[in-house]
């Protein structure tokens, strides 16, 4: 079977792409995530502060600049 000009299915983890971070950003860069803040680099008021956020479905927490937090529930 020839694959050229055919639609195929594959997992993101199986993609070989020189800049995997760009691939994910292009695909899902505007998706919103929600999570619980586990820790902050300071009181969160400083422009350079970061939040460590636990997101359901992700194995590891993510680090987000506090200035990029869009809302608090």
C-alpha positions in Angstrom: 0.0 0.0 0.0 1.3 3.5 -0.8 0.9 6.2 1.8 1.4 9.2 -0.4 -1.8 11.4 -0.6 -3.5 9.2 2.0 -4.9 10.3 5.4 -3.3 8.5 8.3 -3.6 8.3 12.2 -0.7 8.4 14.6 0.1 9.4 18.2 1.7 12.8 18.9 4.4 11.0 20.9 5.5 9.1 17.8 6.1 12.3 15.8 9.7 13.1 14.8 9.8 16.8 14.5 13.0 18.9 15.1 11.1 21.3 17.3 8.4 19.3 19.2 7.5 22.3 21.4 6.6 24.3 18.3 4.5 21.4 17.1 2.5 21.3 20.3 2.2 25.1 20.3 0.9 25.1 16.7 -1.7 22.4 17.5 -2.8 23.4 21.0 -1.2 26.7 21.8 -4.5 28.5 22.4 -6.2 25.7 24.4 -7.0 26.7 28.0 -5.9 24.5 30.9 -7.2 24.6 34.4 -5.3 23.4 37.5 -4.5 23.9 41.2 -1.5 26.0 42.2 0.8 23.9 44.3 3.5 26.6 44.9 4.6 30.1 43.8 8.1 31.5 43.5 7.1 34.4 45.8 3.8 35.9 46.9 2.7 36.0 43.2 2.6 39.8 43.1 6.0 40.3 41.5 6.1 40.4 37.6 8.8 37.7 37.7 6.7 35.3 39.8 5.9 31.8 38.6 3.2 29.4 39.7 3.6 25.6 39.8 0.3 24.2 38.7 -1.1 20.6 38.9 -3.3 19.9 35.9 -5.5 16.8 35.8 -4.3 14.4 33.1 -0.7 15.6 33.1 1.9 13.5 34.9 4.0 16.5 36.0 3.0 19.9 37.2 3.6 22.8 34.8 5.2 26.2 35.5 3.3 29.3 34.5 4.4 32.9 34.8 1.9 34.5 37.2 1.3 37.3 34.7 -0.1 34.7 32.3 -2.8 33.4 34.7 -6.1 34.4 33.1 -8.4 33.9 36.0 -8.8 32.5 39.5 -11.6 30.3 40.5 
